[in-house]
Every structure is written in structure tokens, then in C-alpha cells.
Amino acid sequence: MVQHIELSRLDQASTRAYLEARRWPNGVCCPACGATDRITARKGGFYRCNRCKTDFTVRTGTVLQRSHVPLHKWLRAIHVLATSRNVTSIGLAKAIGVTQKTAWLMMRKLR
């Protein structure tokens, strides 16, 4: 069942919590070794696997990795691209509040 969220109310922390619940429904899992039992939470949304000593976030291993664009803007971009028929990078930039170049790159990664 898909959880309904209101995109206009999302901030960085609530978006991260939403994406973590979607990616790890049974608890946080290390993307490197797959461990679920020896994970410790760190500040800023980071986790540390004490088995393989890897630091990771919900972005690790996705198209969002190494992006400086906030998570709530990525989620809004995904929503706009999924629900609209003809979206240009200019239109996406206005909709989510980024530059046209950033919107173009986000569209390219998401496609």
C-alpha cells in the first residue's frame, strides 16, 4: 500500500524519514555487507555498520548519491516527472525551485 504524503509540507528530515521507511521497511540494512544487526545511527542521517565499518545514508547506492540537492526537492521532482506528461527542465526548475541546469541533470538521472 502506498503511503500518501503531502509534498508541500515536506522538509529535509521528514523526507529522509519517509525515504528510509520506503527503502528499509524491516529496519536499516548496510548496503555493503547486508548486515542489519550491528547498525548505529549517527547525526545528519548517517548510519555506521559496525561489522564492515561503512558509513552510509538513504542516498547510498541510488541516483541521489553525491547530490547536493536536498532530498525534498528530489522527491518533488520525482512526483512532477511521474504525474506530468510533458515536462521541460525549465518547468521542473520553476516547480521545485532549482536552476534550469540542475533540473536538467535531475531529469536525466531520473529517466
GUMARLUM-388720 format. One record per atom (N, C-alpha, C): residue in one letter; atom name; x negated, y negated, z negated. Coordinates in steps of 0.2 Angstrom, whole numbers, plus 2048, in hexadecimal, padded with zeros to 3 digits. Last residue first. Example, Ala and Ser with C-alpha at 12.3 -4.5 7.8 and 13.67 -1.06 7.14 Angstrom:
// residues 2
(titor "S" "N" (7C0 80B 7DD));
(titor "S" "CA" (7BC 805 7DC));
(titor "S" "C" (7C0 800 7D9));
(titor "A" "N" (7BE 81C 7D9));
(titor "A" "CA" (7C2 816 7D9));
(titor "A" "C" (7BE 810 7D9));
***
This chain:
// residues 111
(titor "R" "N" (7B3 7CF 84D));
(titor "R" "CA" (7B5 7D3 853));
(titor "R" "C" (7B1 7D9 854));
(titor "L" "N" (7AB 7CA 843));
(titor "L" "CA" (7B1 7CE 841));
(titor "L" "C" (7B4 7D2 847));
(titor "K" "N" (7A1 7C4 84A));
(titor "K" "CA" (79F 7C9 845));
(titor "K" "C" (7A6 7CD 844));
(titor "R" "N" (7A8 7BA 851));
(titor "R" "CA" (7A4 7BF 855));
(titor "R" "C" (7A2 7C5 850));
(titor "M" "N" (7AE 7B2 847));
(titor "M" "CA" (7B2 7B6 84C));
(titor "M" "C" (7AE 7BC 84F));
(titor "M" "N" (7A2 7AD 841));
(titor "M" "CA" (7A6 7B2 83D));
(titor "M" "C" (7AB 7B6 842));
(titor "L" "N" (79D 7A5 84C));
(titor "L" "CA" (799 7AB 849));
(titor "L" "C" (79D 7B0 845));
(titor "W" "N" (7A7 79C 84D));
(titor "W" "CA" (7A6 7A0 852));
(titor "W" "C" (7A2 7A6 850));
(titor "A" "N" (7A7 796 840));
(titor "A" "CA" (7AD 79A 842));
(titor "A" "C" (7AB 79E 848));
(titor "T" "N" (79A 790 841));
(titor "T" "CA" (79B 795 83C));
(titor "T" "C" (7A1 799 83E));
(titor "K" "N" (79D 787 84C));
(titor "K" "CA" (798 78C 84D));
(titor "K" "C" (799 791 848));
(titor "Q" "N" (7A7 77F 846));
(titor "Q" "CA" (7A9 783 84B));
(titor "Q" "C" (7A3 788 84D));
(titor "T" "N" (7A7 780 834));
(titor "T" "CA" (7A5 77D 83A));
(titor "T" "C" (7A7 781 840));
(titor "V" "N" (7B6 782 82A));
(titor "V" "CA" (7AE 783 82B));
(titor "V" "C" (7AD 780 832));
(titor "G" "N" (7C3 784 826));
(titor "G" "CA" (7BF 77F 823));
(titor "G" "C" (7B8 780 824));
(titor "I" "N" (7CD 78C 82B));
(titor "I" "CA" (7CA 78F 825));
(titor "I" "C" (7C5 78A 822));
(titor "A" "N" (7D3 785 836));
(titor "A" "CA" (7D7 789 831));
(titor "A" "C" (7D4 78B 82B));
(titor "K" "N" (7C8 780 83D));
(titor "K" "CA" (7CD 77B 83A));
(titor "K" "C" (7D1 77F 835));
(titor "A" "N" (7C2 78C 841));
(titor "A" "CA" (7BE 787 83D));
(titor "A" "C" (7C3 782 83A));
(titor "L" "N" (7CC 791 849));
(titor "L" "CA" (7CA 795 843));
(titor "L" "C" (7C7 790 83F));
(titor "G" "N" (7CC 788 854));
(titor "G" "CA" (7D2 789 850));
(titor "G" "C" (7D1 78C 849));
(titor "I" "N" (7BF 78A 859));
(titor "I" "CA" (7C1 783 856));
(titor "I" "C" (7C7 784 852));
(titor "S" "N" (7C0 797 85D));
(titor "S" "CA" (7BB 795 857));
(titor "S" "C" (7BD 78E 855));
(titor "T" "N" (7D1 79C 860));
(titor "T" "CA" (7CA 799 862));
(titor "T" "C" (7C6 798 85C));
(titor "V" "N" (7DC 7A9 861));
(titor "V" "CA" (7D9 7A4 85D));
(titor "V" "C" (7D2 7A2 860));
(titor "N" "N" (7EB 7AF 866));
(titor "N" "CA" (7E5 7AB 869));
(titor "N" "C" (7E2 7A7 864));
(titor "R" "N" (7F2 7B5 85B));
(titor "R" "CA" (7F1 7B8 861));
(titor "R" "C" (7EB 7B5 865));
(titor "S" "N" (7F0 7B9 849));
(titor "S" "CA" (7F1 7B4 84F));
(titor "S" "C" (7EF 7B7 855));
(titor "T" "N" (7ED 7C2 83F));
(titor "T" "CA" (7F4 7C0 840));
(titor "T" "C" (7F5 7BC 846));
(titor "A" "N" (7DF 7C4 83F));
(titor "A" "CA" (7E3 7CA 840));
(titor "A" "C" (7EB 7C8 841));
(titor "L" "N" (7D9 7B8 83E));
(titor "L" "CA" (7D8 7BC 844));
(titor "L" "C" (7DD 7C1 845));
(titor "V" "N" (7DE 7B4 831));
(titor "V" "CA" (7E0 7B0 837));
(titor "V" "C" (7DF 7B4 83E));
(titor "H" "N" (7D8 7BE 829));
(titor "H" "CA" (7E0 7BD 82A));
(titor "H" "C" (7E2 7B9 830));
(titor "I" "N" (7CB 7BB 82B));
(titor "I" "CA" (7CD 7C1 82D));
(titor "I" "C" (7D5 7C1 82E));
(titor "A" "N" (7CB 7AE 826));
(titor "A" "CA" (7C9 7AF 82D));
(titor "A" "C" (7CC 7B6 82F));
(titor "R" "N" (7CE 7B1 818));
(titor "R" "CA" (7D2 7AD 81C));
(titor "R" "C" (7D1 7AD 824));
(titor "L" "N" (7C2 7B8 815));
(titor "L" "CA" (7C9 7BB 815));
(titor "L" "C" (7CE 7B7 819));
(titor "W" "N" (7B8 7AE 817));
(titor "W" "CA" (7B8 7B4 81B));
(titor "W" "C" (7BF 7B7 81B));
(titor "K" "N" (7BC 7A5 80D));
(titor "K" "CA" (7BD 7A3 814));
(titor "K" "C" (7BC 7A9 818));
(titor "H" "N" (7BA 7AD 801));
(titor "H" "CA" (7C1 7AB 803));
(titor "H" "C" (7C2 7A8 80A));
(titor "L" "N" (7AC 7AE 802));
(titor "L" "CA" (7B0 7B4 803));
(titor "L" "C" (7B7 7B2 805));
(titor "P" "N" (7A2 7A1 80A));
(titor "P" "CA" (7A6 7A4 804));
(titor "P" "C" (7AB 7A9 806));
(titor "V" "N" (794 7A3 814));
(titor "V" "CA" (79B 7A1 814));
(titor "V" "C" (79E 7A5 80E));
(titor "H" "N" (788 7A9 815));
(titor "H" "CA" (789 7A4 810));
(titor "H" "C" (790 7A1 810));
(titor "S" "N" (784 7BA 816));
(titor "S" "CA" (788 7B4 819));
(titor "S" "C" (789 7AF 813));
(titor "R" "N" (77F 7C7 813));
(titor "R" "CA" (77B 7C1 814));
(titor "R" "C" (77E 7BB 817));
(titor "Q" "N" (78E 7CF 818));
(titor "Q" "CA" (787 7CF 815));
(titor "Q" "C" (783 7CA 817));
(titor "L" "N" (799 7D1 81F));
(titor "L" "CA" (799 7CB 81A));
(titor "L" "C" (792 7CA 817));
(titor "V" "N" (799 7DD 825));
(titor "V" "CA" (798 7D7 829));
(titor "V" "C" (797 7D0 825));
(titor "T" "N" (792 7E7 818));
(titor "T" "CA" (797 7E5 81C));
(titor "T" "C" (795 7DF 821));
(titor "G" "N" (788 7EA 80F));
(titor "G" "CA" (78A 7EF 814));
(titor "G" "C" (790 7ED 818));
(titor "T" "N" (78E 7E0 802));
(titor "T" "CA" (789 7E5 804));
(titor "T" "C" (78B 7EA 809));
(titor "R" "N" (799 7D9 7FC));
(titor "R" "CA" (797 7D8 803));
(titor "R" "C" (792 7DD 806));
(titor "V" "N" (799 7DD 7EF));
(titor "V" "CA" (79F 7DF 7F4));
(titor "V" "C" (79D 7DE 7FB));
(titor "T" "N" (788 7E0 7EC));
(titor "T" "CA" (78E 7DC 7EB));
(titor "T" "C" (793 7E0 7EF));
(titor "F" "N" (779 7E6 7E4));
(titor "F" "CA" (77E 7E6 7E9));
(titor "F" "C" (784 7E2 7E7));
(titor "D" "N" (769 7ED 7E0));
(titor "D" "CA" (76E 7E8 7DF));
(titor "D" "C" (773 7E7 7E5));
(titor "T" "N" (763 7FD 7DB));
(titor "T" "CA" (765 7F8 7E0));
(titor "T" "C" (76A 7F3 7DE));
(titor "K" "N" (75E 807 7D3));
(titor "K" "CA" (75B 801 7D2));
(titor "K" "C" (75D 7FC 7D8));
(titor "C" "N" (763 814 7D3));
(titor "C" "CA" (75F 812 7D9));
(titor "C" "C" (75C 80B 7D8));
(titor "R" "N" (76A 813 7C6));
(titor "R" "CA" (767 81A 7C9));
(titor "R" "C" (762 818 7CE));
(titor "N" "N" (770 807 7C4));
(titor "N" "CA" (76A 809 7C0));
(titor "N" "C" (767 810 7C2));
(titor "C" "N" (775 7FC 7CF));
(titor "C" "CA" (775 803 7CE));
(titor "C" "C" (76F 805 7CA));
(titor "R" "N" (77D 7ED 7CB));
(titor "R" "CA" (776 7F0 7CB));
(titor "R" "C" (778 7F8 7CA));
(titor "Y" "N" (786 7DF 7D3));
(titor "Y" "CA" (786 7E6 7D0));
(titor "Y" "C" (77F 7E9 7D0));
(titor "F" "N" (78C 7CF 7D4));
(titor "F" "CA" (787 7D4 7D5));
(titor "F" "C" (788 7DA 7D1));
(titor "G" "N" (794 7C4 7D0));
(titor "G" "CA" (797 7C9 7D5));
(titor "G" "C" (792 7CF 7D7));
(titor "G" "N" (78D 7BC 7C7));
(titor "G" "CA" (78E 7BA 7CE));
(titor "G" "C" (791 7BF 7D3));
(titor "K" "N" (785 7C7 7BC));
(titor "K" "CA" (788 7C1 7BE));
(titor "K" "C" (788 7C0 7C5));
(titor "R" "N" (788 7D9 7BD));
(titor "R" "CA" (784 7D3 7BC));
(titor "R" "C" (787 7CD 7BE));
(titor "A" "N" (78D 7E9 7B8));
(titor "A" "CA" (78E 7E3 7BB));
(titor "A" "C" (78A 7DD 7B8));
(titor "T" "N" (785 7F9 7BB));
(titor "T" "CA" (786 7F3 7B6));
(titor "T" "C" (788 7ED 7BA));
(titor "I" "N" (788 80A 7BD));
(titor "I" "CA" (788 803 7C1));
(titor "I" "C" (789 7FE 7BB));
(titor "R" "N" (788 818 7BD));
(titor "R" "CA" (782 814 7BA));
(titor "R" "C" (782 80D 7BD));
(titor "D" "N" (792 81E 7C4));
(titor "D" "CA" (792 81F 7BD));
(titor "D" "C" (78D 81A 7B9));
(titor "T" "N" (791 81F 7D1));
(titor "T" "CA" (797 81B 7CE));
(titor "T" "C" (796 81B 7C7));
(titor "A" "N" (786 820 7DF));
(titor "A" "CA" (788 821 7D8));
(titor "A" "C" (78D 81C 7D6));
(titor "G" "N" (782 81E 7EC));
(titor "G" "CA" (789 821 7EB));
(titor "G" "C" (78B 822 7E4));
(titor "C" "N" (776 818 7F0));
(titor "C" "CA" (776 81F 7EE));
(titor "C" "C" (77D 822 7ED));
(titor "A" "N" (77B 80C 7F6));
(titor "A" "CA" (774 80F 7F8));
(titor "A" "C" (774 817 7F6));
(titor "P" "N" (786 807 7F1));
(titor "P" "CA" (786 808 7F8));
(titor "P" "C" (780 80C 7FA));
(titor "C" "N" (78E 80C 7E2));
(titor "C" "CA" (788 80A 7E5));
(titor "C" "C" (788 80C 7ED));
(titor "C" "N" (79E 807 7DE));
(titor "C" "CA" (79A 80D 7E1));
(titor "C" "C" (794 80A 7E4));
(titor "V" "N" (7AB 804 7D2));
(titor "V" "CA" (7A5 801 7D6));
(titor "V" "C" (7A1 807 7D8));
(titor "G" "N" (7BB 80C 7D4));
(titor "G" "CA" (7B5 809 7D0));
(titor "G" "C" (7AF 808 7D5));
(titor "N" "N" (7C4 810 7DD));
(titor "N" "CA" (7C3 814 7D8));
(titor "N" "C" (7BD 812 7D3));
(titor "P" "N" (7C4 806 7E7));
(titor "P" "CA" (7CA 807 7E3));
(titor "P" "C" (7C9 80B 7DD));
(titor "W" "N" (7BA 7FC 7EE));
(titor "W" "CA" (7B9 801 7E9));
(titor "W" "C" (7BF 802 7E5));
(titor "R" "N" (7C0 7F3 7F7));
(titor "R" "CA" (7BB 7F7 7F9));
(titor "R" "C" (7B9 7FD 7F5));
(titor "R" "N" (7CB 7EE 7F0));
(titor "R" "CA" (7CC 7F1 7F6));
(titor "R" "C" (7C7 7F6 7F8));
(titor "A" "N" (7C5 7E8 7E5));
(titor "A" "CA" (7CA 7ED 7E4));
(titor "A" "C" (7CC 7F1 7EA));
(titor "E" "N" (7BC 7DF 7EB));
(titor "E" "CA" (7B9 7E5 7E8));
(titor "E" "C" (7BF 7EA 7E6));
(titor "L" "N" (7C5 7D6 7F1));
(titor "L" "CA" (7C1 7DA 7F5));
(titor "L" "C" (7BE 7E0 7F2));
(titor "Y" "N" (7CA 7D1 7E5));
(titor "Y" "CA" (7CF 7D4 7E9));
(titor "Y" "C" (7CB 7D9 7EE));
(titor "A" "N" (7BF 7CB 7DF));
(titor "A" "CA" (7C2 7D0 7DB));
(titor "A" "C" (7C7 7D4 7E0));
(titor "R" "N" (7BC 7C2 7E9));
(titor "R" "CA" (7B7 7C7 7E8));
(titor "R" "C" (7BB 7CD 7E4));
(titor "T" "N" (7C7 7BA 7E8));
(titor "T" "CA" (7C6 7BD 7EE));
(titor "T" "C" (7C1 7C3 7ED));
(titor "S" "N" (7C5 7B4 7DB));
(titor "S" "CA" (7CB 7B9 7DC));
(titor "S" "C" (7CA 7BD 7E3));
(titor "A" "N" (7B9 7AD 7DD));
(titor "A" "CA" (7BA 7B3 7D8));
(titor "A" "C" (7BF 7B7 7D9));
(titor "Q" "N" (7BC 7A4 7E7));
(titor "Q" "CA" (7B7 7A8 7E8));
(titor "Q" "C" (7B8 7AE 7E3));
(titor "D" "N" (7CE 7A3 7E9));
(titor "D" "CA" (7C8 7A0 7E8));
(titor "D" "C" (7C2 7A5 7E8));
(titor "L" "N" (7DE 7A2 7F0));
(titor "L" "CA" (7D8 7A5 7EF));
(titor "L" "C" (7D2 7A1 7EE));
(titor "R" "N" (7EA 79C 7F4));
(titor "R" "CA" (7E8 79B 7ED));
(titor "R" "C" (7E1 79F 7EB));
(titor "S" "N" (7EC 79E 801));
(titor "S" "CA" (7EB 797 7FF));
(titor "S" "C" (7E9 797 7F8));
(titor "L" "N" (7EF 7AC 802));
(titor "L" "CA" (7E8 7AA 804));
(titor "L" "C" (7E7 7A3 802));
(titor "E" "N" (7F6 7B7 7F8));
(titor "E" "CA" (7F7 7B0 7FA));
(titor "E" "C" (7F1 7AD 7FC));
(titor "I" "N" (7F8 7C8 7FB));
(titor "I" "CA" (7F4 7C3 7F8));
(titor "I" "C" (7F6 7BC 7FB));
(titor "H" "N" (7FF 7D8 7F9));
(titor "H" "CA" (800 7D1 7FC));
(titor "H" "C" (7FC 7CC 7F8));
(titor "Q" "N" (7F7 7E7 7FC));
(titor "Q" "CA" (7F8 7E2 7F7));
(titor "Q" "C" (7F9 7DB 7FA));
(titor "V" "N" (7FD 7F5 804));
(titor "V" "CA" (7F9 7EF 805));
(titor "V" "C" (7FC 7EA 800));
(titor "M" "N" (7FC 806 800));
(titor "M" "CA" (800 800 800));
(titor "M" "C" (7FC 7FA 800));
***
